[in-house]
Amino acid sequence: LHEAGRPHDAIRVFGDVALVDGKASMTYRTLDEATPRTIHNLYLAVWRRSKGRWRIEAYASTLEAEDPKSVIPIKVK
C-alpha cells in the first residue's frame, strides 16, 4: 500500500444514527508489478451512538466507474 485517502466525506446525523458517504482512493503495487495502481471507491458507513459512543454498524463500498457514461441505469418500478 502506497497511499490511501478519503477526500470527499459527507456526514449526515439523524439523532443517534449517522450516515457517512463519499469517495475513497488507494494506491498500491503488487509484488510482480513495477507501476503502482490507483483505485477509487464509493462508500457508505452507518454509525450508531450507544451509551455516548459512536460505533460502526455497517459499511459497504464499490469501485467507482472509470467512465461514468459507461454505467447502465437500472429502472426501478
Phi, psi and chi 1 to 4 in degrees:
 res  aa     phi    psi   chi1   chi2   chi3   chi4
   1 LEU       -  123.6  178.3   65.7      -      -
   2 HIS   -93.7  -42.0  -74.1  -82.5      -      -
   3 GLU  -160.4  146.7 -178.9 -179.8  -18.4      -
   4 ALA  -141.9  147.2      -      -      -      -
   5 GLY  -159.7  160.6      -      -      -      -
   6 ARG  -132.1   80.9  -69.3 -171.2  -21.8 -123.1
   7 PRO   -77.6  -15.9   28.1  -34.0      -      -
   8 HIS  -128.8   90.3  -53.6  -74.8      -      -
   9 ASP  -109.1  141.3  -76.3  -25.9      -      -
  10 ALA  -124.9  130.0      -      -      -      -
  11 ILE  -119.9  125.7  -58.6  171.0      -      -
  12 ARG  -125.6  126.1  -68.0  166.5  -70.0  174.5
  13 VAL  -110.2  131.3  178.9      -      -      -
  14 PHE  -126.9   86.0  -54.9   94.0      -      -
  15 GLY    65.7 -115.7      -      -      -      -
  16 ASP   -96.3   12.8  -71.5  -27.5      -      -
  17 VAL  -123.7  138.9  174.5      -      -      -
  18 ALA  -131.1  139.5      -      -      -      -
  19 LEU  -109.4  129.4  -57.1  177.1      -      -
  20 VAL  -121.7  120.6 -178.8      -      -      -
  21 ASP  -136.9  160.2   65.3  -81.5      -      -
  22 GLY   165.8 -159.0      -      -      -      -
  23 LYS  -114.8  143.2  -63.9 -179.6 -179.5 -177.0
  24 ALA  -131.1  150.7      -      -      -      -
  25 SER  -131.9  153.6   63.2      -      -      -
  26 MET  -144.9  131.9  179.4  176.6   64.5      -
  27 THR  -111.8  129.4  -57.9      -      -      -
  28 TYR  -145.6  167.3   67.4   95.4      -      -
  29 ARG  -142.1  130.1 -178.4  177.4   56.3   84.1
  30 THR   -81.4  168.1   62.4      -      -      -
  31 LEU   -63.0  -28.9  -64.4  175.3      -      -
  32 ASP   -99.6   10.5   58.7  -18.0      -      -
  33 GLU  -116.7  137.5  -65.6  176.0  -38.3      -
  34 ALA   -87.2  -30.3      -      -      -      -
  35 THR  -101.5  129.4  -55.0      -      -      -
  36 PRO   -65.1  151.0  -18.2   29.2      -      -
  37 ARG  -115.7  149.1  -66.5 -178.7 -173.4 -151.5
  38 THR  -120.5  131.9  -60.8      -      -      -
  39 ILE  -118.1  151.0   59.0  171.2      -      -
  40 HIS  -121.8  130.4  -57.5  -80.1      -      -
  41 ASN  -119.1  151.7  -70.2  -37.5      -      -
  42 LEU  -104.6  140.4  -58.0  173.6      -      -
  43 TYR  -141.4  160.6   68.9   89.3      -      -
  44 LEU  -140.4  128.3  171.4   65.4      -      -
  45 ALA  -122.2  138.3      -      -      -      -
  46 VAL  -112.2  123.5  179.2      -      -      -
  47 TRP  -114.7  150.3  -68.1   77.8      -      -
  48 ARG  -134.1  134.4 -178.2  174.8   57.4   92.6
  49 ARG   -87.4  126.6 -175.2  170.5   31.5 -154.4
  50 SER  -138.8  124.3  174.5      -      -      -
  51 LYS    54.7   37.8  -61.0  177.5 -176.3  175.5
  52 GLY    82.0    0.2      -      -      -      -
  53 ARG  -119.0  144.5  -65.1 -175.7   58.2 -173.2
  54 TRP   -89.3  130.9  -73.6   97.9      -      -
  55 ARG  -129.4  139.7  -59.1  171.4 -167.5  -87.6
  56 ILE   -76.6  134.1 -166.4  159.4      -      -
  57 GLU  -105.2  -35.5  -67.2  -69.5  -27.4      -
  58 ALA  -155.0  150.5      -      -      -      -
  59 TYR  -147.2  135.9 -179.3   88.4      -      -
  60 ALA  -144.1  143.6      -      -      -      -
  61 SER  -144.4  159.9   69.3      -      -      -
  62 THR  -149.4  154.0 -172.2      -      -      -
  63 LEU   -65.2  137.3  -72.9  174.5      -      -
  64 GLU   -77.5  138.7 -176.2  176.1   25.8      -
  65 ALA   -62.8  134.7      -      -      -      -
  66 GLU   -66.1  -37.6  -68.9 -177.7   22.9      -
  67 ASP  -123.6  102.2  178.9    5.6      -      -
  68 PRO   -55.6  -25.4  -22.0   30.3      -      -
  69 LYS   -69.0  -17.7  -65.2  176.5 -175.0  173.8
  70 SER   -84.8   -6.9   68.6      -      -      -
  71 VAL   -78.7  130.6  175.7      -      -      -
  72 ILE   -93.1  120.2  -59.2  169.9      -      -
  73 PRO   -67.8  147.0   18.8  -24.6      -      -
  74 ILE  -104.6  128.6  -62.7  172.9      -      -
  75 LYS   -87.3  127.9  -66.9 -176.8 -179.1  179.8
  76 VAL  -108.4  129.7  178.4      -      -      -
  77 LYS   -90.9      -  -66.1 -178.5  179.7 -178.3
